[in-house]
Amino acid sequence: MVSILNLYNSTLISNHARFKGGGIDNGGTLTVTGSVITDNVIDAPYSTDKGGGIRNQSSGTATITSSIVANNHRGTTTLIDDDLDGDFDSGDNNLIGTTSGATGFTEPGDYDYIGSGGDLDDLIVVTGLADTNNSSDDDTVLSLREAVALSNSIGTGDQTIWLAAWKFILEEDVDVTEDVDLVGISTSLTSIDAVFDEIGGATVTTSRLTEV
């Protein structure tokens, strides 16, 4: 019997595994669409234990579309960037922190965005729609408003916030004090009598994001 997992418009965050596959260890048929897989860890000191986000075994098939798989790690005392391990099929429009140990992703045009050399180590990823307009009560979920506040607090300017393939609705103004770029993965953003209030010369730019 082949196991089947369809992950759709979901967030898989802050999981820990003792061995391979910090978020998902797939040996069947896996389909990930419009989802965020981040901050998962393999708590193992062995170099052979890989796939902090997703491990796809040789017996499995895995297709990822319009999703974010980034900021996953492996290790104990020293964390190593490790998002994917194995062979994958890309349905395009993905953000992948690192593809070291994985195949199936390319970066032509606007299809997949792939990190390199740790350049995505400090990226800010919105991990939930809950309480988009206010602070979230869940410490493990970062709302759009909280993500902008985090960007402001970093204070260095020119931060990038990644938004998953969801429909965001902005109903209250959001203060922006540092330059920030909102990057979508097949994302829509609707503003209802609300704006990003650019304070002190700060600017908000958007890319790969449909504003309604």
ABEGO torsion letter per residue (X at the ends): XBBBBBBBGBBBBGBBBABBGAABBBABBBBBBGBBBBGBBBBBABAABBGAABBBBAABBBBBBGBBBBGBBBEBABBBBBABBEBBBBAEGBBBABABGBBGBBBBEABBBBBBGGAAAABBBBABABGAABBBABAABBBAAAAAAAAAAAGAEGBBBBBBBBBBBBABBBBBABBBBBBBBGBBBBBBGBBBBBBGGBBBBBBGBBBX
